[in-house]
Amino acid sequence: MNHMDTIHSFAAVIGDIKDSRHLENRKEVQVHLQEILDRLNEKYKDHIVSKFLITLGDEFQGLLCGGEHILDMVNEIRMEMYPVRLRFGIGFGQITTDIKSEMALGADGPGYYRAREAVELLKEREKKNRPVLAELCLRLDEKDQEKEVLLNTVFDLMYVVESGWTERQRETIWDMLLYGDGQQNTARRLSISQPTVQKALAAGSYYTYENALKNASKILGDIQND
């Protein structure tokens, strides 16, 4: 399918693998990433305009019709790729070229410019060796600058919470986020007791983190730059 749509505002996502050149198993990591993207393309097909695709070895991109499920997708990629770390740039805006549904390649316009800017900003911040660095950055239209600042601040604060998690807390919290079916089922999947799950969630500020994630997702879903 190939169609032209210069009016609707899209959400472009550009991601890449951090320090990929230092990975011993770089090829296997790239193959694993493509498998994850293939699953997301199927799972979220009703929300994806151009499928997620690895474009430059360690970089990938996709185009969504809106922001409602962006954080779900980003988190699933991060969870599945762990301990490999990634960075994500999100840009909202129009796409001014033909949109190819099979691949997010060759598209152009403000949405992609902003996603690229967001990724480059993350790289710049990393070069300055700031102690806490979110792995996600958002760029919006000028009229939505207040939302952009607020959401990026929320992402930074969420990363501060994450950076304090132990391995057990991370494993427990990510399972709860991924499945969302309660503490008993998380306990069963992780082969631990429900009180242990409850303790890990409390120590990791899970309910505050999950609420921030939910509210940020709602705002992203409501954004329109038309």
Buried (B, 14 or more C-beta within 10 A) or exposed (E): EEEEEEEBBBBBBBBBBBEBEEBEEBEEBBEBBBEBBEBBBEBBEEBBBBBBBBBEEBBBBBBBBBBBBBBBBBBBBBBBBEEBEBBBBBBBBBBBEEBBBEBBEEBEBBBBBBBBBBBBBBEEBBEEEEEEBBBBBBBBBEEBEEBBEBBBEBBBBBBEBBEEBEEBBBBBBBBBBBEEEEBEBBBEBBEBEBEBBBBBBEBBBBEEBBEBBEEBBEBBBEBEBE
